[in-house]
């Protein structure tokens, strides 16, 4: 009689390995094209031509010219990456992970592009307005303003940004809703609602999240999760998300982001001053043709910090797992949910160490399941009377 494979040592399917390998190369190619575009804009001087075109259209209106420049830059970035984005769309369909129609995908891409322009314009107008009024200390003021915007967008995202791309309706299962609300209250957080996330309209993957801050704090559960997982499994998935709240990961992440952003704005200021004084690349620090240079500094810093940030994220995920195991009656629903999610989402169960370090913000499923099994042995569930 064949023995049942241990989920903690189960290997990835050939399809999962192929899918994730292609996704990684897609991410690398996308980042490479973005990096190359910024370099080309700076080296060839195309960024100054775009600036001149924007100023010609806007006349003496600096703010309008900057907006036009941001739109032109966003259009170039979108066009340069369009082929890879379409390949990503096709890849999800090839592996039966998406049911989104092409027209819907194009509309989402357009909406994402417009949102990017709006957010990019807000940041650009803020940064260059500060550079013009305070050339020496602009980076400190910009850092403070950026952190305020960061927290603001985290708060409004569930009610303003997410609904642009997905439908959300109040969860109709009152019993499950009450169960999850009680779990949230036990974790010390008050949610403003539990919503069903109509993910199946675009994807066959499953997910859940605790989103928003303050008045927008809410639980969202994908309909693909509600359809295919038991209430115990859903409770375990949410308990993990609540573990992030209990361990204050959101506030710790904001603090970490603040530190990184501080270094980023300081570095951008130094590079910008050097490019003006020593390289004569731009007429002045407030010449918005240097925007690709600021983006390049940000991209390089993000790339250098990626392994460390992934390691920190994996640490947080392990802490959230441990809270989950203590918060639910049994770890078995957590284990079955992790295995089902891995299979449904075609995630990697056993990535190589280098892949885990460079690409994974979560511990591999095999490690999470193995840790849960060890916890279960050390903390056996009480047997029913």
PADREN-195354 format. One line per field, with one value per residue (C-alpha): x, y, z. Coordinates in nm, 2 decimals, m for minus. Each point is the difference from the previous one (the first is absolute). Layout:
<pts>
px	X_...;
py	Y_...;
pz	Z_...;
</pts>
This chain:
<pts>
px	0.00_0.15_0.06_m0.15_0.27_0.09_m0.12_0.30_0.23_m0.22_0.17_m0.13_m0.18_0.16_m0.26_0.06_0.38_m0.05_m0.25_0.21_0.32_m0.18_m0.14_0.35_0.15_m0.30_0.07_0.37_m0.07_m0.25_0.24_0.28_m0.21_m0.10_0.36_0.12_m0.26_0.11_0.37_m0.08_m0.21_0.30_0.29_m0.16_m0.15_m0.35_m0.12_0.09_m0.19_m0.31_0.05_0.02_m0.31_m0.19_0.11_m0.09_m0.35_m0.05_0.18_0.12_m0.23_0.26_m0.25_m0.19_0.33_0.10_m0.34_0.05_0.35_m0.13_m0.27_0.27_0.23_m0.28_m0.10_0.36_0.02_m0.34_0.10_0.34_m0.15_m0.32_0.13_0.10_m0.33_m0.19_0.23_m0.09_m0.37_0.04_0.22_m0.28_m0.24_0.24_0.02_m0.37_0.03_m0.20_m0.34_0.03_m0.10_0.24_m0.23_m0.02_0.37_0.06_m0.24_0.18_0.33_m0.13_m0.15_0.33_0.19_m0.23_0.03_0.37_0.00_m0.22_0.22_0.32_m0.11_m0.09_0.35_0.18_m0.18_0.07_0.36_0.08_m0.20_0.21_0.32_m0.09_m0.09_0.27_0.29_0.21_m0.25_m0.26_0.08_m0.09_m0.33_m0.07_0.07_m0.24_m0.27_0.06_m0.06_m0.32_m0.12_0.12_m0.22_m0.29_0.00_0.02_m0.32_m0.20_0.11_m0.28_m0.27_0.15_0.26_m0.10_m0.36_0.14_0.12_m0.22_m0.36_m0.05_m0.33_m0.08_0.05_m0.34_0.10_m0.09_0.13_0.35_m0.01_m0.07_0.27_0.26_m0.10_0.04_0.34_0.10_m0.12_0.20_0.30_m0.07_m0.11_m0.34_m0.10_m0.26_m0.14_0.06_m0.02_m0.01_0.26_m0.13_0.34_m0.14_m0.11_0.36_0.21_m0.02_0.24_m0.11_0.09_m0.11_0.13_m0.05_0.02_m0.03_0.08_m0.24_m0.35_0.08_0.13_m0.18_0.03_m0.02_m0.04_0.01_m0.30_0.24_0.10_m0.36_m0.09_0.28_0.11_m0.17_m0.09_0.28_0.25_m0.12_0.03_0.35_0.09_m0.15_0.17_0.33_m0.09_m0.10_0.34_0.15_m0.22_0.09_0.37_m0.05_0.16_m0.19_0.14_0.35_m0.02_m0.09_0.29_0.23_m0.14_0.06_0.37_0.05_m0.18_0.21_0.32_m0.15_m0.09_0.34_0.18_m0.21_0.09_0.37_m0.01_m0.21_0.24_0.30_m0.16_m0.07_0.33_0.25_m0.16_m0.20_m0.28_m0.27_m0.05_m0.10_m0.12_m0.36_0.03_m0.25_0.19_0.19_m0.30_0.14_0.31_m0.20_m0.19_0.33_0.13_m0.32_0.02_0.36_m0.06_m0.31_0.20_0.29_m0.24_m0.23_0.17_m0.01_m0.36_m0.10_0.17_m0.18_m0.33_0.06_0.07_m0.33_m0.18_0.14_m0.11_m0.35_m0.01_0.09_m0.28_m0.24_0.09_m0.06_m0.33_m0.18_m0.10_0.21_0.28_m0.14_m0.23_0.31_0.20_m0.28_m0.07_0.37_0.02_m0.32_0.11_0.33_m0.16_m0.27_0.24_0.28_0.24_0.34_0.02_0.38_0.18_0.38_0.17_0.11_m0.35_m0.15_0.25_m0.05_m0.37_m0.20_m0.16_m0.16_0.17_m0.05_m0.31_0.20_0.17_m0.32_m0.17_0.30_0.00_m0.37_0.04_0.28_m0.22_m0.29_0.22_0.11_m0.35_m0.25_m0.36_m0.22_m0.21_m0.37_m0.18;
py	0.00_0.34_0.24_0.35_0.27_0.23_0.35_0.15_m0.17_m0.02_0.12_0.26_m0.12_0.05_0.26_0.19_0.01_0.11_0.27_0.15_m0.02_0.20_0.25_0.06_0.07_0.22_0.20_0.03_0.10_0.26_0.15_0.00_0.18_0.26_0.05_0.02_0.26_0.23_m0.04_0.06_0.31_0.15_m0.11_0.10_0.33_m0.11_0.11_0.36_m0.02_m0.12_0.29_0.25_m0.15_0.03_0.36_0.09_m0.13_0.15_0.33_0.15_m0.21_m0.22_m0.22_m0.08_m0.07_m0.24_m0.18_m0.03_m0.13_m0.27_m0.10_m0.03_m0.20_m0.23_m0.06_m0.09_m0.24_m0.16_m0.05_m0.14_m0.26_m0.08_m0.32_m0.14_0.10_m0.18_m0.31_0.01_0.00_m0.29_m0.19_0.00_m0.14_m0.26_m0.14_0.02_0.27_0.27_0.03_0.37_0.11_0.20_0.30_0.00_m0.03_0.29_0.21_m0.09_0.09_0.33_0.07_m0.10_0.23_0.30_m0.07_m0.01_0.34_0.15_m0.13_0.08_0.35_0.06_m0.11_0.18_0.33_m0.03_m0.08_0.26_0.26_m0.06_0.00_0.35_0.15_m0.17_m0.13_m0.10_m0.17_m0.12_m0.36_0.01_0.17_m0.23_m0.30_0.13_0.06_m0.33_m0.19_0.19_m0.10_m0.36_m0.03_0.18_m0.23_m0.30_0.12_0.09_m0.29_m0.24_0.26_0.19_m0.20_m0.37_0.06_0.13_m0.35_m0.24_m0.02_m0.04_m0.09_m0.05_m0.37_m0.17_m0.29_0.15_m0.29_0.02_0.37_m0.01_m0.26_0.22_0.31_m0.18_m0.12_0.36_0.13_m0.26_0.13_0.35_0.16_0.13_m0.06_0.22_m0.28_m0.34_0.00_m0.26_0.08_m0.09_m0.13_m0.28_0.25_0.03_m0.27_m0.36_0.07_0.04_0.25_0.19_0.31_0.25_0.33_0.37_0.21_0.14_0.06_m0.20_m0.31_m0.30_m0.37_m0.10_m0.36_m0.11_m0.18_m0.27_m0.05_m0.01_m0.26_m0.25_0.03_m0.11_0.26_m0.14_0.05_0.35_0.08_m0.12_0.21_0.31_m0.09_0.03_0.34_0.11_m0.12_0.30_0.23_m0.16_0.03_0.35_m0.08_0.28_0.27_m0.16_m0.01_0.36_0.08_m0.20_0.17_0.33_m0.08_m0.13_0.30_0.23_m0.15_0.00_0.37_0.09_m0.21_0.16_0.34_m0.08_m0.15_0.28_0.27_m0.19_m0.03_0.37_0.13_m0.26_m0.16_0.30_m0.24_0.24_0.38_m0.01_m0.24_0.09_m0.09_m0.28_m0.16_m0.16_m0.20_m0.32_0.04_0.01_m0.31_m0.17_0.07_m0.14_m0.31_m0.08_0.05_m0.23_m0.27_0.01_m0.02_m0.27_m0.31_0.17_0.11_m0.35_m0.15_0.25_m0.09_m0.37_0.06_0.18_m0.28_m0.26_0.21_0.03_m0.38_m0.06_0.23_m0.19_m0.33_0.13_0.18_m0.29_m0.33_m0.22_0.06_m0.25_0.25_0.23_m0.29_m0.10_0.36_0.06_m0.31_0.08_0.36_m0.12_m0.23_0.24_0.30_m0.22_0.14_m0.15_m0.24_m0.07_0.29_0.00_0.20_0.28_0.02_0.03_0.27_0.21_m0.05_m0.13_0.23_m0.30_m0.32_m0.30_m0.20_m0.31_0.19_0.15_m0.34_m0.16_0.27_m0.05_m0.37_0.05_0.25_m0.25_m0.27_0.23_0.14_m0.29_0.11_m0.10_m0.31_0.05_m0.14;
pz	0.00_m0.11_0.28_m0.01_m0.08_0.28_m0.10_0.16_m0.24_m0.31_m0.32_m0.24_m0.31_m0.34_m0.08_0.32_m0.07_m0.36_0.10_0.27_m0.21_m0.27_0.25_0.14_m0.34_m0.07_0.31_m0.08_m0.36_0.11_0.26_m0.26_m0.26_0.25_0.11_m0.36_m0.09_0.28_m0.11_m0.36_0.08_0.20_m0.23_m0.33_0.14_m0.10_0.34_m0.09_m0.33_0.19_0.24_m0.28_m0.17_0.33_0.05_m0.35_0.05_0.34_m0.05_0.32_0.22_0.18_0.18_m0.33_m0.18_0.27_m0.03_m0.38_0.06_0.24_m0.25_m0.28_0.23_0.11_m0.37_m0.09_0.30_m0.09_m0.37_0.09_0.23_m0.20_m0.16_0.34_0.16_m0.27_0.04_0.37_m0.09_m0.23_0.25_0.26_m0.26_m0.12_0.35_0.06_0.27_m0.16_m0.16_m0.07_m0.35_m0.21_m0.01_0.38_0.03_m0.23_0.20_0.32_m0.15_m0.11_0.34_0.17_m0.24_0.08_0.38_m0.04_m0.18_0.28_0.28_m0.19_m0.08_0.37_0.11_m0.28_0.05_0.38_m0.04_m0.26_0.17_0.31_m0.20_m0.14_0.33_0.21_m0.21_0.29_0.23_m0.25_0.06_0.37_m0.07_m0.29_0.23_0.26_m0.26_m0.17_0.33_0.06_m0.35_0.06_0.31_m0.17_m0.31_0.23_0.17_m0.31_m0.23_0.11_m0.07_m0.29_m0.20_0.04_m0.12_m0.33_m0.08_0.19_0.14_0.37_0.17_0.37_0.10_0.01_0.22_0.34_0.20_m0.16_0.02_0.38_0.04_m0.18_0.19_0.33_m0.11_m0.09_0.33_0.18_m0.19_0.12_m0.32_m0.10_m0.36_m0.18_m0.21_m0.16_m0.38_m0.27_m0.26_m0.35_m0.11_m0.22_m0.25_m0.10_0.17_0.11_0.29_0.36_0.26_0.31_0.17_0.29_m0.17_0.08_0.31_0.25_m0.14_m0.31_0.18_m0.16_m0.07_m0.36_m0.11_m0.36_m0.13_m0.12_0.36_0.12_m0.26_0.05_0.37_0.32_0.27_0.21_m0.28_m0.06_0.37_m0.01_m0.30_0.17_0.33_m0.19_m0.13_0.35_0.12_m0.19_0.20_0.33_m0.07_m0.12_m0.34_m0.17_0.22_0.00_m0.38_m0.01_0.23_m0.23_m0.30_0.16_0.06_m0.35_m0.16_0.21_m0.13_m0.35_0.00_0.14_m0.26_m0.28_0.13_m0.01_m0.34_m0.13_0.13_m0.14_m0.35_m0.01_0.14_m0.13_m0.31_m0.14_m0.09_0.10_0.02_0.37_0.27_m0.07_m0.37_m0.02_m0.28_0.28_0.12_m0.17_0.21_0.32_m0.11_m0.08_0.35_0.15_m0.23_0.09_0.37_m0.02_m0.18_0.25_0.30_m0.16_0.17_0.34_m0.04_m0.11_0.30_0.23_m0.16_0.04_0.37_0.03_m0.18_0.24_0.30_m0.15_m0.05_0.36_0.12_m0.23_0.15_0.35_m0.09_m0.17_0.17_m0.23_m0.25_m0.24_m0.18_m0.04_m0.16_m0.24_m0.09_m0.08_m0.22_m0.18_m0.06_m0.13_m0.24_m0.11_m0.05_m0.14_0.25_0.06_0.29_m0.02_m0.17_0.01_0.27_m0.24_m0.15_0.35_0.10_m0.31_m0.09_0.29_0.26_0.17_0.13_m0.24_0.07_0.10_0.27_0.13_0.01_0.16_0.27_0.06_0.04_0.26_0.19_m0.01_0.15_0.28_0.06_m0.06_m0.04_0.30_m0.09_0.00_0.30;
</pts>
